[in-house]
């Protein structure tokens, strides 16, 4: 697992851009008893069935759209390597130490990868710098810290750490990461306090959360417009909006690619556009440029897309969309089954963060995350749903 994490940042140009860690998983795959794993983990069967069906409809879409062989292979191998990686992690994650070892190796490689520039002026010139250079290893570090705090029965400290980091991310223009940690905090607080919900409590929670969120959003907008917090990206987006106090408009500006992908889906809703969905006439690039204006210019041969959910529909048609919905609905149900159990265990905050992260990713992150982020999320839920189903160890 340590070697797998270290090689996750090493890429090889072979049928697209492959991670060396994926080739490591391929090497070990024949050594696993797949039938035993499928019997031990029923959710693994559902996930692999969903991915196999997605692969089938992707091939059908590529044949229908006469997709270039290189693009078709790259598209199909995203799904194939996702399946292999999920099986690999499920096999290895039976021991909690393997999970922590893997996260530690990700922390190490993301900390050391590239040159760290601690000059604050860099953040003023490029507000993406904190998000791209620091967020990765800080996230892994906090996952490891949360594990040991839970192990030492200090679980109430974890939501406090998460919410402080969430605010730091918002200030330093890593909004989506801050939102993910905010959602994680909410889940952990509800779990730690063992709050029981009925229909009315759900409504009250929704109303209170919405009010608190919007008031916080107004404060955030005011500080960005006054240049008190945030970076150049946040400032540019806010000033380009007709109404910066409309959070849905900010989402539209920040994730333009997802909305453009939906427009492309409407043009070919049944069979999709095939793997990597080429934008042969530049129509969709022009659409996204018209939204962003001078602040963002896209010149790409592929249709802009920033959503796993819509990406499946865009690439493989309506059946691909149903496959993705089946996969993620099955896994999110597993998380809430774990959430409802009386006892908690040290990997719970890690599972919560990866679930909150995937809730965002499935809507607003690139389809390629099916290879990178998805296997960790899926395997943790698959393994620990079964491992602690009847356990009383952590009551």
C-alpha positions, 0 to 999 in steps of 0.5 A: 500500500505504501508503494501504491501511494508513492507511485500514484503521482508517477505517470506513464504514457501508455494508452493515455496517461496511466499511473504507475500505481495502476500497473502495480494493481494490474500486476497483483490482480491475478494473485487475488481470489476474486470469487472469494472477495465477491462472496465476502463483500456483496457491495463489491458485486454491485459496484463491479456489475455497474462498472461492467455495464458502464463499460459495455454501453461505453463500447456501444456508444463508441461504435455508434459514434465511430470514435477514434480508436485512441480515444475509445481505448482511453475512455474504456480503460478509465472504467477498466482500471477503476474496476481493477483498483477497486478490487486491489484496495478491497483486498488490501484494506481489510487491515486499518493499518493498510488504510493509514499506510496508504494515506501516509504515502499519499501525504509523503508524495504530495508533500515532496512532489514539486518545489514548495514555494513559501513566498506569500506573494505567490498566492496573490499572483495565483490563488490556485497555488494553495489549492493545487500545491498544499491542499492535497497533503494537508487533506491526507494529514488531517485524515491520519490525525482524525484516525488517531484522535478517534482511536484515542477517544478524542473524536469531539476534537475532529469536527473542530479541526475540520471546520477551522480548516474549512474556513482556511480553505475558503479564505485561501480560495479553495472553496470546494475543498472548504465546502467538503470539510464543512459537510464532513463536519456536519456529518461528524457532529450529528454522529457524535451527538447521536442526534436522532431525526424524524420528518420534522427534525429533517425540515428544521435542520434543512431550514436552519442549515440553509439560513446559516449557509446563506448568511455565511455566503453573504459574509463571504461575498462581502469580504471577497468584493472588498478584497479582504479574503479570497484570491484573484479567481474568486474576485474575478468570478464575483465581479463577472456575476450579475448578482454575486449574492446568488450562490447558484450563479456562483456555482454556474460561473465556477463549474461552467463545464458541467452546464455546457456538458448538459447542453451537449447531452441534450444534443445526443441524449440517447447514445452520447458523444463517445469517449472523450467527446470531441468538439469537432466544430468548437461549438461548445468551447465557444459557449463556455467562452461566451459565459466567462468572457475575457477572463477564461478562454478555452480552446479544446478539441474535446467538449468541456465537462466537469462532472462524473455524473454528466460525463457518463451520460455525455460519453456513453449515453442515457444507459451510462447515466443510469449505470453511474446513478446505480453505482453511486446510489448503492455506495451512498446508501452503504455510507448512511447504513454505517452512519446509523449504527450505534458504534463508531470506529477510527476509520469513520472520519476518513470514510465520512470525508471521502464520501463528502468529497465524492458527493461533490465530485460526482456532480462537479468533478472530471470523469477521470476521478473514476480512476483516481478518487473513486477506488479509495472511496468505494473500497473503504465503504465496501470493506468497512460496511462488512468488517464492522457490521456486527462489531461491538469493539468501538461501542 
